[in-house]
Amino acid sequence: MTNQVSQSTGASPAVFRILTPIMTAVLAGFLIIGIALPVLPLYVTDDLGYGAFVVGLIAGAQFIAALVSRVWAGAFSDRYGPKAGVITGLITAIVAGLLYLLSLALAGTPLMSVIILIVGRAVLGGAESFIITGGVSWGLGRVDDVHAGKVIAWVGTAMFAAMALGGPLGSLLFSSYGFVSIALATALIPLAVLVALIQIPAVPLQPAQSKKSALSVLGSVWLPGLGAAFASIGYCAILSFSSLYYDEQEWHPIWLAFSAFGLALIFARLVAGHLPDKFGGARIALTFVLVQTLGLLILWLASNAFIASCGAALAGFGYALVYPGLGVEAVRGSSAANRSLAMGLYTVFLDIAMAIGSPALGWIAGWSGLDTIFAASALVVACTALIAARLIISARE
């Protein structure tokens, strides 16, 4: 008996049912990232005494580490199986939580505490690579290729659900118990997930002789990856700086933009995650990136928290299908034996954008104000439309 879902048009409920355990594992794994996002900038600025640039460096450390480990995570998952990749990521996340605790123990020496915190975020970046790359590949291995867009959208949705849930949960933990509660949660949640993963079936390993080199797989990945990188700058702006911007404007709760972005993204992927499979990834990415750009411009021009949060929600709704839409284009030219590597390479472009974008946006904030971040990111995001248009033209040639 096969684990794969048939190609029938009525297969979406079956696909969702098969993906639910994997989505749950990714949700739990990324919740430990989400709970720190709104409070880490406050901890760094208020408790350790550093500014927006250091906040950007700490956020960037995670993305740089994810970038460095992404191809390794993909190759590891292709060789040992995506389930093994997810488990490796969860174990690494536990180590990150222990480093958070060490950083707290050194809080009396702010410079050393920040250094350990940067290392902890970097370790968490490596964990993220294995969890999301393995999780998506795990899902792709359990259903037919015709559902690739759904897999990328729905498994990725778990990541953003963690962001939306993590904002209020992290703020509640931080305000009640301080950063120590964030550190403990980061260590304990992955530990609990490891037990739950035992019952989830793995997928068969592909023959080693059918695997290709990273360079050959890159040929089918680089253009959609570039488009995803441009679009992810908008995600980066909201992820790293919206809580500081809301705090500066005295808008509360400070996690509202961040959660609005995540909730809108989840809604869009649940109701429209099938669109890249039905109409083509590039065509859907082109449409939705324009929505994302509009949302960022509204956030930039907003005069109150409600309008700003509506802009963030619109940006999340748009970004929701840009990444899976371009992801469908990225995996289309790759075989099953190279699926994890293709997704790893594709996500490398996002990591590059985040690693460069966080410090760069922090510099822009220090030079011209936090609100300018959202105008600058909207301009960069709009470049994705050109990439998507080029992919549509190439498909017709």
N, C-alpha and C positions, 0 to 999 in steps of 0.2 A: 504493500500500500504506500502511495506517495504522500509526502507532506505538502505538495504544491497544490495551489488552487487552480482550477481550470480557467480557460480564457473566455468563458461565457460572460456576457454583459451583466448578468445578475450576480457576479461573484463578489461585489464590494463588501457585503456583510461578512462573507467567509474570510476575505482578506483582513478585514478589521479584527475578526475574532482570532485569527492566527497571529496578528501583529500585537495584540493587546499585552501579552506577557512581556514582549520585548520593549514595547512602549513604556510599560510600567517600570521596567528596569532602568531605562534611559531617564525617565522622569525622576526616579529616586536618585540616580547618579548625578543628575544636573541640579537637583534641588540644593545640594551642598554648594554649588556655584551660585545659585540664585539668592540664597539667604544672605550671602555676604555682599552682594552687589550694591544695595542701597546704603549699607551701613559702613562698608569699608572706607569710602571717602570721608565719612564723618569721623571714623576712628583715627584715620591718618592725619586729618587736619586738626581736630579738636583735642585728641588725646596725645598724639605724637608731635604735633606742632608743625607739620609740613603742609605745603600748598598744592595747587592744582597740578603742577608739573610732576610732582612726586606721585600723586594719585594716578596720573597718566602712565608713569613708569611702572607702577605696580600692576595696573590693568594690562599694560603692554607686555609685562613679563609672562603672563599667562598665555597670551597670544603668540609670543615668540617661541615659547616652549612647545606649544601646540604645533606651530609651524615646523620646528625641528623634528618633532616626533611623528608627524602625520604620515609621511611615506613609510616610515618604519612600522607604524601601527597597521597600515594597509597591507604591507608585505607580510607582517606577522599573522594577520587574520587570514590571508590567503594560504599561508603555509600550515598554520596550526588550527585554523577554523575561527570564524568570527565570535563564537561563544567564548573561546579562550581569550580573545582580544578584549571582550567586555569584562571578563573576570580580572584580567591583568589591570585594566583601567580602574576597577573598583578598589583593588588592593593598593594601587598607587595613590588613590584619593585618600585612603586611610592615613597614609604617610603624610599627606598634605595637612590633614587635621592635626597631627602630632606636631608638625612644624608651626602651625598657628599657636599651639599651646606654648611652644618654646619661645616664640616671639613675645607672647604675653609675659612670660617669666622675665624677659629682658626689657620690659617696658621702661624701666628706670634708666636705661641707656637707649634713647630714641633711635640713634643711628644704627646700632646693632639690631634693634627690634625691627626696623624697617628693612634691613638687609635680609633677616630671616623671613620676614613677611614676603619679600620679593621671591625668595627661594621657594617658599610654600606655594605662592601663586604659580610659579613656574612648574613645580611638581604637579599641581592641579591641572595645569595646561596639558601636560603629558597624559594625565589620567583622562582628560576630556577627549583627547585624540583617540585613545583606545576604545572608550565607551561609545562615542558617536559613530566612528568608522566601523567598529565591529557590529554595533547595533543595526545600522542601515544595511550592511552586508548580510547580516543574519536574516533580516527581513526579506531582502532581495533573493536570498537562497531558498526561502520557504514558499515563495509564490512565483507565478509565471512572469516572464519579462514584460508582458503587456500591462502589468500593474506597477511598473517601476515608479511612475510618478506618484502613485498613491503611497508606496512604501517610503519614498524620500520625504514626501509631505507629512505623512502621519507619524513616522518615527521621529522626524524632526520636530513635530508638534509637541512631543513629550518634553523636548528641551525647552521650548518656549513656555509650556505650561509650568515647568519648574521655575522659570523666570517670573511669571505672573504670580504664582503662589509664594515664591521665595521672597518677594518684596515685602508684603505685609508680615509674613512669618519672621523674616530676618529682623525687621524693624521692631516687632513685638519682643523677640528674644533679646535684642540689643538693649532696648529701653528697660527691660525687666531685670536682666542678668548680666549685661555687658558683653564684651567681645568673647569672653570665655565660653558662653553658650554657643556662639557661632563655631568656635574651634571644636567643641565637643560634638556638636551635630555633624561637622565635617568628617570626623573620625568614626562616628557610630552608625550613621545612616548607610554608608557603603557596606559596613560589616553585616547589617541586617539583610541587605539586598543579596549578598553572596549566598546566603542560605536559600533564599527564594529561587535563585537561578538554577539550582540543582535539577529541578523537575522539567525545565524547558528543553525541548529537543535541540540538538545541534544539527548542522547540515553536513552532508558528505563532503569530504575534501576532494578537490579537483586534482587531476594528474599533474605532476610537477612539470612534465615536458610541454604542457599547453600554456604555461605561464610565460609572459613577456617581460622585457626589461621596463624599468620606470620611464626611460627615455622614449621608448616606442609607444607606450600608453599615453605619454604626455601629448603626443601629436593630436589626439582626438579630444583632449581635455582643456588645452590652454585657452582657447577663445571663450568658451562658456565660463571657464574659471575666471578670466579677466572681467567678464561682465558681472559675475557674482562678487568679485572683489570691490568693484565700484559701488554696487548696491549695498554692500555690507558696511560702508562708511557711515551710512545713515543709522544702521543698527548700532554701530560703535558709538555714535554721538549720544544716543539715548541711553545705551547701556552704561556708559562710563560717566556721563556728566549731567543727566537730567535731574538726579537727586540734588546735586550741588546747585543747579540752576533754580530749582523750586525752593530750596533753602534760602538762596540769595533773594528771591522775590517774595519770601515769606508766604509761600503757597504750601498748604498742607492738605493731605499727607504728602510727604516728599517723594514717596514711591509711586504716586498716582500715574505719572506719564509712562513710567517703566512697566507698570502692570496693565495700563490701557493698551500699550503697544503689544504686550504678550497675549492678552485676552482677545484682541482683534485678530491677531495672527492665528491663534488657535481656531477661532470661529471660521475664518476664511479657509483654513486648510481642511477643517472637518466638512464644510459644505461645498467647497470647490476644489478639493484636492485631486479630483478626477480630471480636471480640465486639461492639464498638460498631456495626459494620456489620450484624451479625446481630440484636442485641437492642435497639439504640437507644443513642445516645451518653449521654443523661442517665441512663438506667437503670443502665448500667455504671458511670458516674461516681459515682452514689450508693452503689453497693456497695463500690467500691474505695476511696473516700475514708474510709470507716469503718475499713478495714484500715490505711490510712496513719496515721490518728489513733492507733490502737492501737500501731503501731510507735513513734511519737514518745513516747508515754507510757512504753513499755518502756525506751527510751533514757534518758529522764529518771530512771527509778527504778533503773537498772542498777547493780549493785555490782561488776562486772568487765567487762573488754573483750569477752568472749565474748557476754554477755547484751546489752551495749550494741550490739554489731555485729549481733546478731540483730534487735534493735529497728530499727536502721537499714535492714537488709535488708527487714524487713516494711514499713517506711515507703516504701522504694523500690518494692516490689511493688505497694503500693496506689497510689502516685502515678503508676505506669506507665500506667494506663488512665484516670486522671482527666483529664489534659490532652488526649489524643486524643478521649476520649469527649465532652467539652465542645466540642472543636474541630469535631467532626462537626456539632454543633448550630449552631456559628458559621457554617460555610460553607454550610449547607443552604439558606439564603435568599439566597445570592449567585450571580450568574451567572459563567460562565467568564472574562468580561472583567474582573471585579472580584475574582477569586480571590486574587491576591497581596495586594491591599489589605485584603480581609477577614481573611486570615491575619495581616497586619501589624497591623491594629487589634486583633485577638484577642490577639496576643502583647504588645501595649502594656500590657494589664492585668497580665500577668506582670511586665513591666519595672517598672511602678509599684510592685507588691508588693515586688520585689527592691530597688528604689531606696530605698523607705521602710523596708523590713524590715531590711536589713543594719545601718544606723546605729541603728535602734530596738532591735534585738536586742543590738547592741553596748552600748547604754546600759543595757539590762536586765542584761547580764552584769556591767558595772561596778558596778551597784547591788546586785545580789543573787546573783551567782555565775553561772558558765557553765552549770551544770546547769539553771537556771531557764529558759534559752532554749528548751529542748525542751518543757517544760510549757506555756509561753506559746504556742509555735507550734502545739502540738496543739489548743489551744482555738480558735485562728484557723482552722486547717484544718477543724475540725468544722463551721464555718459553711458550707462548700461543700455539705454534705449538704442544707441548706435550699434552696440555689440549684438543685441537681439535682432535688429534689422539686418545686419550682415549675415547672421546665421540663417535667417529666413530666405535671403537672396541666394545663399550658397546651396540651400536645400532644393531650390528651384532650378539651379544650373545643371 
